[in-house]
Amino acid sequence: MSTLASLDSAALTALQAELTRELQLQQGNRLALDLTRGKPAADQLDLSAGLDDAIAGEYFAADGTDARNYGALTGLPEAKALGAELMGVDPDDVICWGNSSLTLMHICVELALHEGLWGDKRRWSRSRPPKLLAPVPGYDRHFTLTESLGIEMLPVPMTDTGPDMNAVMRLAAEDDAVKGIWCVPKYSNPTGCIYSAACVAQMAELPKRAAADDFVVLWDNAYAVHDFSFPSTPLTPILPAARKLGTHDHIAIFASTSKITYPSAGLGFVASGPNALNALTTRLSNASIGPDKVNQLRHARFLGGRLEQHMAAHAKLVKPKFDLVEESLREELGPLDIATWTTPAGGYFVSLDTRPGLAKRVGELAASAGLKITAPGATFPYGDDPEDRNLRIAPTFADVDDVKAAMGVLTLCVKLASVEAQLQSDSK
């Protein structure tokens, strides 16, 4: 197949007619396909059926705590040890709370905004309206959370090894209203990149380099163990490096078991330095006498000593779907040279870039054929992709046959949108 740019007007017109006929056939099939959210499929959830048997009537934790009762505000020791394993920190650095790391992120950011994380007068609301750096394409829930608190976002571009650290360092150093940065350091949402050791080292140093003395690195390690092959691909731990630099109270690390066991009934974790942990503990104590420790205990018993085995079982179910995505993109779009995409070694997403100006059109065409995709623009703050080109593919929730059908529709729509744009450009 020739590249799209090499086709003359007659060939493009013929190809447009062929692709339009194909789309009309798909529209007639009345499909209902969905690639919008990175959710585990039912067979992945079935891997955690053993959670129900993990307690077996024994409710006492390793330190003697009765998990059924009040107390243990920061979590059971074995639950904190599980969080430490996920985040590459010491158990003493960890708070285990609730089932959602996103809830802990909201608490942390809101606390930094209004009361501070350091036991002194520093808080973001005391200075000019705060701003957070937002690597793009990035995670839409980070953007929604930030916007809900009235905090401005400044986009910075992602690279294959993490955010563009030259841009990050410059923006943080020149403006004391820049108070932090969002990060998904392993299998980043949606590109799937892993931050390099050099990037992690610069992030640990960033609070020292920033103009704001209350700068926070928000380190959402959501996919810490979601590898497709084992031994797993390592991520350089940030907290040990930050501790050496004295910035550990300015690093907030988040993780959860949401896509390890049950998203609606998992564990949330946050890790940081002692001052930040004290501030977070005080905030939590004002709202509760203690977390759900029964759930903590069953998770610690179910996953203890077998986390990699459990994640390997996930990978066996998930990787074939990502292989299908890669095969479809490579075979259908590669020869035409009309798109680029990522090939992650883990996580939950693939990032697809069309030619500029086509993502929304692809979304419209896909919807007409019964395929739901994440709204174009969602991977940028305020839903505004300035080049209108990024699309996030989330293949985990659909079964293999549906992923194959969905990718057939998606690649067809990318091809048709690209041909339309090429014809329009050639006519000018």
N, C-alpha and C positions, 0 to 999 in steps of 0.2 A: 504494500500500500504506500502511495506517495504521501509526503507530508502535505498538510493542508495548504501551506503557503506556496507550494509548487503547482497547484492546480489552477488551470485557467477558468475563465468565467463559465464556459459551457460545462466543464467537468464539475464545477461547484454547483451549478444549477441542477444538474442531473443528480448529484449526491444529495442535495437538499430535498429533491422530490422523493428519492428513495428513503431517506431518513424520516420524512414526514409520513410516508405510508407506513413505515414501521411503527411510528408513534401512534398513529390512528389505530393500528391493530392492537397495540398495548392498551389504549384507551377503551377499546371494545371488550377487553378481558375483565374490566371492572375489578382491578387488583386492589388490595388493601395491604400495602407493604410499609414498613416503618424502620428507618435507620436513624431515629432522632436522639435517643438517649442511651447512655452507657450503663445499661442495667444488666445484671446477671440473668441468664436464662433459667428456666425451671430445673434443668438437669444440673446446673451449677449449684442451685439452692439445695438440691437433694444431697449434695456432698456433705452437707452439714446436719443431716438428720440425726447424727449421733449426739448432737447437743442436748437433745431431750433426755438422753440416758446418762449424761455426764455427772449430774448431781447424785443420782441414785440414793437419795435420802440422807446424804452426808453434807451438811451445810456449814461445816467449820473450816475456815481457811487455815493456811499453814501456820499463821501466828496465833491461832485460837479464836479469831473473830467469828462470831455467829453471823453468817451472811444474811440471815433473815431479819436482823434487827437494825436499829439506827447505828450511825457512826461510820468510821473509816472514810472521812470526807474526801480524801484524795485518792481513794481506791485501795483494794486489797493488794498485798505484796505480790502475789502471783499474777494479778492483772497488770500491775505496774511493770513487772518483769516482761510480760508479753509486749506491752507498749514499748519498752526499752529495746526489745529485739527488733520490732518494726522500724524504730526511728534511729537506731544506732547511737543510743545514749545510755546513761546509767539509770537504774530504776528510781533512784532518789531524785532524778530530774523530771519525773513523770507525774502527771495527774491523770487518772482514769475517771471519766465522767460521762454519763449519758450514752447515747447510741450514735451521736452525730458529731463528727469533727467540724462540720460547718457551724453548728451551734457554738462550739468552743471558739471558732474564729470570730463569730459575731460578738461574743462576750469579750474577747481579747481586744478587738478593734474598738468596740464601744468603751471599754475601760480605759484604753490609751487616750481616747478622745476626751472623755469627761473627767476621769479621776487620776489617770496616770498608772504606770506599771512599776514605778520605782520607789514608792514610799516617800516621795518628796513633792515639790510643787509643779513638777513638769507634767503637762498634759497638753494634748494637741489643741484643745479649744482655747487655751490662753493666748495663742498667737494668731497670726493671719489664717484665713480659711485653709485647712490642711489639704494636701494632695498626696495621692499614692501613685507610685509607678506601676504600670500594668503591662507586662510583656504580652505582645500580640503576634500571632493569634494566641488567645488564652482561654481561660475557664470562665464561662458566662456567669456562674454563681458567685465567683469572686466579684465580678463587676456589679451584679445586682445588689450584693451585700454592701459594697462600698457606696453605691449610689443611694441606697436606702438611708444611709447615715449622713448624707449630704456632703460627702467627701469627693473632691474632684479627682479625676484619673488622667494621668499622662501616659499615653502609649509609648512603649519602647519596643523595637523589633527583636524577635527571636532569631537565633542562629541555630546551627546544628549542635552547638555545645552549650546552649543556654542563652539568656538575654545578651544583647549587645552591651557588654560591660563598659565600653568607652562612653556610650550614651548614658548608661545608668550612673556611672561615676560623675559625669559632667552635670547631669540634672540634679543629682543629690548634693553635689558640692556647691552649686551656684545659687541654690534657693532653699532657705531654711523653712519654707512652707512645705517642702517635700519631706514627708514623715515616714515613708516606708515603701516597701515593694512586695508585690505578690509573687510567689514562686511555686511551681510544681516541678521539683527538681529531678524526678525520675519518671520516665515515660510521660513527659509533660502533655497536658491536655491543651490542644489536640494534636500537637506535632509528634509526640512520642519520643522526643529527644531526652538524653540524660545529660545533666550538667557535668561539665568536665571538672577535673580536680582543680584546675586553675580558676575556673568560674566559682567553684565553691569557696576557694580561698579568698577571692575578691569579695564575695558576699559576706564572709565572716568579718572582713576588714571594713566593709561599707559603713557601718555605724560610726567608725572613727573618722572616715573621710567625709561624711555627710555634714552639711552646714547645720542641720538640726541636731540638738543633743538628745532628742527623744525619738530618734529614727528606729524603726523596727523592721526586721526582715521576717516576713510572714511566709513560712516554709511549709507548704502543704504537701507532705510526702504521701499522697493518697495511694500511689501505686508502687510503694516500696518493695513489695514482694510479688508483684504481678508480672513475673517473667514468663516467657514462652519456652525457655530451655533452662536446664540446670547442669552444673552450678550456676547460680544467678549472676547477673551482671551487677557489679558493685557500684554504689554511689558513695563518694567520699563523704564521711560524716561531717557536718558543719559545726556541731556544738563543741567538740574537743578543740578545734581550731579557734573558735570564738572565745573559749575559756582562756586560752593562751594570750589572746589579744585583749582580754578584759571586756569583750562585747557580748558575753553570753546572756546578759539580761536584756539584750536588744535583738535576740533571736527567739522567735516563737515557732516551734515545730508542731505540726499537727498530723495525725494519722487516725485511722479507724479500721475496724474489721468489716465495714459495710459491704465490700465486694469480696470478702474472704468467707464470711458466713451469711448472715441475713441482714440486708440493708436496713430493714425496719426494726431489728432487734440485735444489733451488734454493740460494739464498744467504741467510744471516742477517747482520744488521747491528746494531751498537749504537754510539751516539754520546753523548759527554758531555764534561765538562771534563777537563783534563790529569791531575789527581790520581786521579779515578775511572778514567780510561782506563789509567793506570799500574797501579792495583790489579787491574783486569780482565786486563791483559796478563800480569801476574805470575801470576795464577791460571791463565790459559790455558797459560802456558809450563811450569807444573808438570805439565800433563796431556798436552802434545803438543809436537812440534818444529815443527809448522806445519800449517795447514789444507789442504784440497783446492784447490790453486791451479789445477789444470786446469779444474775446474768454474767457478772464478772467471773464468778467462780466456775460456772459451767464452761465459759470460753477458755479460761486458763487451763482447765483440765482437758478439754477437748483438743486444744491446739498445742498444748505444752509438749515439746520434744518432737512434734510432727508437723510443724508449720510448712517446711519445704515439701514434704510428702503431700500435704493437702493442696498446696499451690500447684504442684505438678499435675494433680488430678484436674484442677481448673484449666491449666494450660492445654491438657489433652483435649478438652472440650472446646476451648476458645480458639486455639491456633489455626485449626482448619478453616474457620470463618475468615480470619485475617489472610490466610493463604489465598482464599477465593477472591477477596478484595484485590489483593496484589495482582493475581493472575488476570482478573478482568481489566484492571486499569492498564496493565502492561500490554495486553493483547489488543484492547479496543482503542485506547487513547495514545499509547506510545508511538505507534507508526505514524500517526497524524501530527505528532509534536504540537499538541494543543493544550497540554496540562502537565503539571508536576505534582508529585505526591510524596508522602513519607512512607517508609517501610519500617515500622517500629518493631523492636524485639520484645515488646511486652506492653502492658497497659490496656486501654479500652478504646482507642481512637486512631483513625487515620486522617491526616490533614491533606486536602486536595485543593490545589490552586488552579483555577481556570485561567484563560486569558483575561486581562483586566476588563471590567465592565459586564461580566457575564454571569456571575454567581446568582443574582436575583432571577435572571431569565431562566437559568437551569432549574431553580426552585419552582418557578411557575410551570415549566414544562413537566417536571417530575410530578407535581401535584395533579396536573391534568390527567396523568396516567395512573394515579392511585398510589404514588410513592411519597411518603412523608420523609423529609430530611430536616436536620436542624436548620432553623431559619438563617439564611445568609445574612451575615453581619453579626450574628450572635457571639462570635469569637473575638469581637472587638468591643471596647467600652461604648456604652450608649447604643449598641447595635449598629454602629457606623464603621463599616469596612471602607476606607477611603478609595480603595481600588476595586471594590465589589468583585472579589475573586476567590475568597476563601470559603471552602465548604468542609464541614466536619462529618466524617462517616463513623457511625457507631454500630458495628455489626454483631455485638454479643447477644442481644436479646432475641433476635430472629433465629429460626432454625436454619440449617445449612441450605436447604432448598430455597427458602425465602431470601437468604442472602444472595444466592446466585441469581434469582429472578430480579431482586432489587438492583443489583449491580448492572444487570443487563439494561434495565430502564435508565439508571443514572448515567451510564456511559453513553447511551443513545441520546439523552438530553444534552449532555456536554457536547457531543458531536454536532447535533442540530444547532444549538446556540452558537457554536463556533463557526459553522458554515454560514449561518445568517449574518453574523458579524463580518465575516470575510467578504461576503457578497456586498454588504453595505459599504464596507471600506473601499472595495474595488470600484464601486460605482461613483465615488466622489472624485 
